[in-house]
């Protein structure tokens, strides 16, 4: 099962991630946050809230309860390379 083992903020809406399959990379989530119309997701456009990102159960999670599946994040990382 794919999972994230490390996360580090890299800048505005950008995180460095390491997956348990050995892949590493940087993901910018700003476009994803902007195109999602759910208020709970759009809350993360506030950088103070976005910067609360943490690793929880092998995925990225935020204090407001939002999380993104590792598989989705892996696809985004590969698409942004």
C-alpha distances in whole Angstrom, upper triangle without the diagonal:
4,6,10,12,16,18,21,24,26,28,29,26,24,21,20,16,14,10,9,9,13,14,16,18,20,20,23,23,26,26,24,25,29,28,26,29,28,30,27,25,28,29,27,29,31,30,31,28,26,26,25,21,19,16,15,12,10,12,15,18,22,24,25,22,20,17,15,11,9,9,13,14,12,15,17,17,18,20,22,23
4,7,10,13,14,18,20,22,25,25,22,20,17,16,12,11,7,6,7,10,10,12,15,17,16,19,19,23,23,21,23,26,25,24,27,26,28,25,23,26,27,24,26,28,27,28,26,23,23,23,19,17,14,13,11,8,9,13,16,19,22,23,21,19,15,12,9,6,7,10,10,9,12,14,14,14,17,19,19
4,6,9,11,15,18,20,22,23,20,18,15,14,10,9,6,6,8,10,10,12,14,15,15,18,18,21,22,20,21,25,25,23,26,25,26,23,21,24,25,22,24,26,25,25,23,20,20,19,16,13,10,10,8,5,6,10,13,16,19,21,18,16,13,11,8,6,8,11,10,9,13,14,14,15,18,19,19
4,6,8,11,14,16,19,20,17,15,12,10,7,6,4,6,9,10,9,9,11,12,13,16,16,19,21,19,20,23,24,23,26,24,25,22,20,23,23,20,22,24,22,22,20,18,17,16,13,11,8,9,8,5,5,8,11,14,18,19,17,16,12,11,9,6,9,11,9,9,13,14,12,14,17,17,18
4,7,11,14,16,19,21,19,17,13,11,8,6,6,6,10,10,10,10,12,14,15,18,18,22,24,22,23,26,27,26,29,27,28,25,23,25,25,22,24,25,23,23,21,19,18,17,14,11,8,9,9,6,8,10,13,16,19,21,19,18,15,14,13,10,13,15,13,12,16,17,15,17,20,20,20
4,7,10,13,16,18,16,14,10,8,6,5,7,9,12,11,11,9,11,12,13,16,17,20,22,21,21,25,26,25,28,27,27,24,22,24,23,20,22,23,20,20,19,16,15,14,11,9,7,10,11,8,9,9,12,15,17,20,19,18,15,14,14,12,15,16,13,13,17,16,14,17,20,19,19
4,7,9,12,14,13,10,7,6,5,7,9,12,15,13,12,10,10,10,10,13,13,16,19,18,18,21,23,22,25,24,24,21,19,21,20,17,18,19,16,17,16,13,11,11,8,7,6,10,12,10,9,8,10,12,15,18,17,15,13,13,14,12,15,15,12,13,16,15,13,16,18,17,17
4,6,9,12,11,9,6,5,7,9,12,15,18,16,15,11,11,9,11,12,13,16,19,18,18,21,23,23,26,25,25,22,20,21,20,16,18,18,14,15,15,12,10,11,9,8,9,13,16,14,12,10,12,13,16,18,18,17,15,15,17,15,18,18,14,15,18,16,14,18,19,17,18
4,6,8,8,6,5,6,9,12,15,18,20,19,17,14,12,9,10,10,11,13,17,17,16,19,21,21,24,23,22,20,18,18,17,14,15,15,11,12,12,9,7,9,8,9,11,15,18,16,14,11,13,13,15,17,18,16,15,15,18,16,19,18,15,16,19,16,14,18,19,17,17
4,7,8,5,5,6,10,13,16,20,21,19,17,13,11,8,9,9,11,13,16,17,17,19,21,22,25,25,24,22,20,20,19,16,15,16,12,14,15,12,10,13,11,13,15,18,21,19,17,14,16,16,18,20,21,19,18,17,20,18,20,19,15,17,19,16,14,17,18,15,15
4,6,5,7,10,13,16,20,23,24,23,20,16,14,10,10,9,11,11,14,16,15,17,20,21,23,23,22,21,18,18,17,14,13,13,10,12,13,10,9,13,12,15,17,20,23,21,19,16,17,16,18,20,21,19,19,18,21,20,22,20,17,19,20,17,15,19,19,16,17
4,5,9,12,15,19,21,25,26,25,22,19,15,12,11,8,9,8,12,13,12,13,17,18,20,20,19,18,16,14,14,11,9,10,7,10,11,8,8,12,12,15,18,21,24,22,19,16,16,15,17,18,20,17,18,17,20,20,22,20,17,19,20,16,16,19,19,16,17
4,7,10,13,17,19,22,24,23,20,17,14,10,8,6,5,5,9,10,9,11,14,14,17,17,17,16,13,12,12,9,8,9,7,10,10,7,8,11,10,13,15,18,21,19,16,13,13,12,15,16,17,14,14,14,17,17,19,16,13,16,17,13,13,17,16,14,16
4,7,10,14,16,20,21,19,17,13,10,7,5,4,6,8,11,11,12,14,16,17,20,20,20,18,15,15,16,12,12,13,10,13,13,9,9,12,10,13,14,17,20,18,15,12,14,14,17,18,19,16,15,14,16,15,17,15,12,14,15,12,11,14,14,11,13
4,6,10,13,16,18,16,14,11,8,6,5,7,8,11,14,13,14,16,18,19,22,21,21,19,16,17,17,13,14,15,12,14,14,10,9,11,9,10,11,15,17,15,12,10,12,13,16,18,18,15,14,13,14,13,15,14,10,12,14,12,10,14,15,12,14
4,7,10,14,15,13,11,7,6,4,6,9,11,14,16,16,17,20,21,22,25,25,25,23,20,21,21,17,18,19,16,18,17,14,13,14,11,12,12,15,17,14,12,11,14,15,19,21,20,18,16,14,15,13,15,15,11,11,14,12,9,13,15,12,13
4,7,10,12,10,8,6,6,6,8,11,12,16,18,17,18,21,22,22,25,24,25,22,20,22,22,18,19,21,18,19,18,15,14,15,12,11,10,13,14,11,10,9,13,15,18,20,19,17,14,12,13,10,12,13,9,9,12,11,9,12,14,13,13
4,7,8,7,6,4,7,9,11,14,16,19,21,20,21,24,25,25,28,27,28,25,23,25,25,21,23,24,22,23,22,19,18,18,14,13,11,13,14,10,10,11,15,18,21,23,21,19,16,14,14,10,12,14,11,10,13,13,11,13,16,15,15
4,5,6,5,6,9,11,12,16,17,21,22,20,22,25,25,25,28,27,28,25,23,25,26,23,24,26,24,25,23,20,20,20,16,14,11,13,12,9,9,11,15,18,22,23,21,19,16,14,12,8,10,12,10,8,12,13,11,12,16,16,15
4,5,7,9,12,15,16,20,20,24,25,23,25,28,28,28,31,30,31,28,26,28,29,26,28,29,27,28,26,23,23,22,19,16,13,14,12,9,11,14,17,20,23,25,23,21,18,16,14,10,11,14,13,11,15,16,14,15,19,19,19
4,6,9,12,15,17,20,21,25,26,24,26,29,29,28,32,31,33,30,27,30,31,28,29,31,29,30,29,26,25,25,21,19,16,17,16,12,14,16,20,23,26,28,26,24,20,17,15,11,11,14,13,10,13,16,14,14,17,18,17
4,7,10,14,16,19,21,25,26,24,26,29,30,29,33,32,34,31,28,31,31,28,29,31,29,30,28,25,24,25,21,19,17,18,17,14,15,17,20,24,27,29,27,25,21,19,17,13,14,16,14,11,14,16,13,13,17,18,16
4,7,10,12,16,18,21,22,21,23,26,26,26,30,30,31,29,26,28,29,25,26,28,26,28,26,23,23,23,20,18,16,18,18,14,14,16,19,22,26,27,26,23,20,17,15,12,12,14,11,8,11,13,10,10,13,14,12
4,7,10,13,16,19,20,20,21,24,25,25,29,29,30,27,24,26,27,23,24,26,23,25,24,20,20,21,17,16,15,17,18,14,14,14,18,20,24,26,24,22,19,16,16,12,13,14,11,9,12,12,9,10,13,12,11
4,7,10,13,16,17,17,19,21,22,23,26,27,28,26,22,24,24,21,21,23,21,23,22,18,18,19,16,16,15,18,19,16,14,14,17,20,23,25,24,21,18,16,16,13,14,13,10,9,11,10,6,8,11,9,8
4,7,10,13,14,14,16,18,20,20,24,24,25,23,20,21,21,18,18,20,17,19,19,15,15,17,14,15,15,18,20,16,14,13,16,18,21,22,22,19,17,15,16,13,14,13,10,10,12,9,6,9,11,8,8
4,6,9,11,11,12,15,16,17,20,21,21,20,16,17,18,15,15,17,15,18,17,13,14,16,13,14,15,17,19,16,13,11,14,16,19,20,20,16,14,12,13,12,13,11,8,9,10,7,5,9,9,7,9
4,6,8,8,10,12,13,15,18,19,19,18,15,15,16,13,12,15,13,16,15,12,13,15,13,15,16,19,21,18,15,13,15,15,19,19,19,16,15,13,15,14,15,13,10,12,12,8,8,11,11,8,11
4,6,5,6,9,10,11,14,15,16,15,11,11,13,10,9,12,12,15,13,10,12,14,12,14,16,18,19,18,14,11,13,13,16,16,16,13,12,10,13,13,14,11,9,12,12,9,10,13,12,10,13
4,5,5,6,9,10,13,14,15,14,11,10,12,9,7,11,10,14,13,10,12,15,14,17,19,20,23,21,17,15,15,15,17,17,18,14,14,13,16,17,18,15,13,16,15,12,13,16,14,12,15
4,5,5,6,9,12,14,15,15,12,11,13,12,10,14,14,17,16,13,16,18,17,20,21,23,24,23,19,17,17,17,20,19,19,16,16,14,17,17,18,14,13,16,14,11,13,15,13,11,15
4,5,5,6,10,11,13,13,9,9,12,10,10,14,14,17,15,13,16,17,15,18,19,20,21,20,16,14,15,15,18,17,16,13,12,11,13,15,15,11,11,14,13,9,12,15,13,12,16
4,6,5,8,9,10,10,6,6,9,7,7,10,11,14,12,10,13,15,14,17,18,19,21,20,17,14,14,13,15,14,14,11,12,11,14,16,17,14,13,16,16,13,15,18,16,15,19
4,6,7,10,10,12,9,7,10,9,7,11,13,16,14,13,16,18,17,20,22,23,25,24,20,18,17,16,19,17,18,14,16,15,18,20,20,16,16,19,18,15,17,20,17,16,20
4,6,9,11,13,10,9,12,12,11,15,16,19,17,16,19,20,19,22,23,24,26,25,21,19,19,18,20,18,19,15,16,15,17,19,19,15,16,19,17,14,17,19,17,16,20
4,6,8,9,7,7,11,11,11,14,16,19,16,15,18,19,18,21,22,22,23,23,19,17,16,16,18,15,15,12,13,13,15,18,18,14,15,18,17,15,18,20,18,18,22
4,6,9,7,7,10,12,12,15,17,19,17,16,20,20,20,23,24,24,25,25,22,20,18,17,19,16,16,14,15,15,18,21,21,18,19,22,21,19,22,24,22,22,26
4,6,5,6,9,11,12,14,17,18,15,15,19,19,18,21,22,22,23,23,20,18,16,15,16,13,13,11,13,14,17,20,21,18,18,22,21,19,22,25,23,23,27
4,5,5,6,9,10,12,15,16,13,14,17,17,17,20,22,22,23,24,21,18,16,14,14,11,12,11,14,15,19,22,23,20,20,24,24,21,24,27,25,25,28
4,6,5,7,10,11,14,14,11,11,15,14,14,17,18,18,20,21,17,15,12,10,11,7,8,7,11,13,16,19,21,18,18,22,22,20,22,25,25,24,27
4,5,6,8,10,12,14,10,10,13,13,13,15,17,17,19,19,16,13,11,10,12,9,9,7,9,10,14,17,18,15,15,19,19,17,19,22,21,20,24
4,5,6,8,11,13,10,10,14,14,14,18,20,20,22,22,19,16,14,12,13,11,12,10,13,14,17,20,21,18,17,21,21,18,20,23,22,21,24
4,5,6,9,10,7,8,12,12,13,16,19,19,22,22,19,15,13,10,11,8,11,10,13,15,18,21,22,20,19,23,23,20,22,25,24,23,26
4,5,7,8,5,5,8,9,10,13,16,17,20,20,16,13,11,8,10,9,11,9,11,12,16,18,20,17,16,20,20,17,19,22,21,20,23
4,6,9,8,7,10,12,12,16,19,20,23,23,19,15,14,12,13,12,14,12,14,15,19,20,22,19,17,21,21,18,19,22,21,19,22
4,6,5,6,9,10,12,16,19,21,24,24,20,17,15,12,12,12,15,14,16,17,21,22,25,22,20,23,24,21,22,25,24,22,25
4,5,5,6,9,10,14,17,19,23,22,19,15,14,12,13,13,16,14,16,17,21,21,24,21,19,22,23,20,20,24,23,21,23
4,6,5,7,10,13,17,19,22,22,19,16,14,11,11,12,15,14,16,18,22,23,25,23,21,24,26,22,23,26,26,24,26
4,5,5,8,11,15,16,19,20,17,13,11,8,8,8,11,11,13,15,19,20,23,21,19,22,24,21,21,25,25,23,26
4,5,6,10,13,15,18,18,15,11,10,7,9,10,12,10,11,13,16,17,20,18,15,19,20,17,18,21,21,19,22
4,5,9,12,15,18,18,15,11,11,8,10,12,14,13,13,15,18,18,21,20,17,20,22,19,18,22,23,20,22
4,6,10,12,16,16,14,10,8,6,6,9,11,11,12,14,17,18,21,20,17,20,22,20,20,24,24,23,25
4,7,9,13,13,10,6,6,5,7,10,10,9,9,11,14,14,17,16,14,17,19,17,17,20,21,20,22
4,6,10,10,8,6,5,6,8,11,11,11,10,11,13,13,17,16,14,16,19,18,17,21,22,21,23
4,7,6,6,5,6,9,11,14,12,12,10,11,12,11,15,15,13,15,18,17,17,20,22,21,22
4,5,5,6,6,9,11,13,11,11,9,10,11,11,15,15,14,16,19,19,19,22,24,23,25
4,6,8,9,12,14,16,13,13,10,11,10,10,13,15,14,16,19,19,19,22,24,24,25
4,7,9,13,16,17,15,14,10,10,9,7,11,13,11,12,16,16,16,18,21,21,22
4,6,10,13,15,12,10,7,6,6,5,9,10,9,11,14,14,14,16,18,19,20
4,7,11,12,10,8,5,6,8,8,11,11,9,12,14,13,13,17,18,18,19
4,7,8,7,6,4,7,9,11,14,13,12,15,17,16,17,20,21,20,23
4,5,6,5,6,10,13,14,17,16,14,18,20,18,19,22,23,22,24
4,5,7,9,13,16,18,21,20,18,22,24,22,22,26,27,26,28
4,6,9,13,16,18,21,19,19,22,24,22,23,27,27,26,29
4,7,10,13,16,18,17,17,20,22,20,22,25,25,25,28
4,7,10,13,15,14,13,17,18,17,18,22,22,22,24
4,7,9,12,11,10,14,15,14,16,19,19,19,22
4,6,8,7,7,10,11,11,13,15,16,16,19
4,5,5,6,9,10,11,12,14,16,17,19
4,5,5,6,9,10,10,12,14,15,17
4,5,5,6,9,10,11,12,14,16
4,5,5,6,9,10,11,12,15
4,5,5,6,9,10,11,12
4,5,5,6,9,10,11
4,5,5,6,9,10
4,5,5,6,9
4,6,5,6
4,5,5
4,6
4
